[in-house]
Amino acid sequence: MTCCELGAALYEERLLCETPNFFVIPTLGSLGIEGYLLIVSKEHYLGFGMIPPKDRSEMNELINDVKKVISEAYKKPSLIFEHGPRLGETESGKSIDHAHLHVVPGIDITNDWAIDMMGRLGNKGHFYRVERVEGFEKARELCETNRSYLYVENLEGTQLLSEQNFHRPLQYFRKMVASHTKSSNWNWKKYRDEKTLEKTVLHLRNKF
């Protein structure tokens, strides 16, 4: 028995790496980007802000390992993002409620995100706040008060966390990544990219 579709991926052939509490797989919707990975919790948490403190060291070590593998394999730094859990009155933008981080080689959406969020302030009553963070402690604070968040670590390693009082579109950050690849196939549920997934598995198998 598994908790959900994403949790079940631990038992699929695309598995690249696992630790006691996390695992790494290529995403089904690669958008033509070889090396596009997901870091997934084995336990069914709604977001990385809910990962318990006892697992933080393991989590951080794995994130760093994944970034190193991507850098060595593709000679590119990594974009890391999370749509956050669905909490409170706002939709998070994620399409599956299981904690997972997206790791994308060589694409930065920081400016796209800032421009989009500023544009949404044209609606009366909308607000957002963004701050530079280290890790997921602030995300945990928001989760404990039933508030969602968006998380981005850009190619320079700057970690940004935002809270907002309005809905984010489905697969919000994936749409931004897709715009960099000139792809309209941002919805992984409709557009599976098996060819790129297979390339990723072949390239990264045994690299961890």
Secondary structure, DSSP 4 states (H G I P E B T S, - for coil): --SSHHHHGGGSTT--EE-SSEEEEE-S--TT-TT-EEEEESS--SSGGGS-GGGHHHHHHHHHHHHHHHHHHHS--EEEEE-----TTS--S-SS-S-EEEEEET---HHHHHHHHHHHTTSTT--EEEEEESSSHHHHHHHHTT---EEEE-TT--EEEEEESS---TTHHHHHHHHHTT-S---TTT---HHHHHHHHHHHTT--
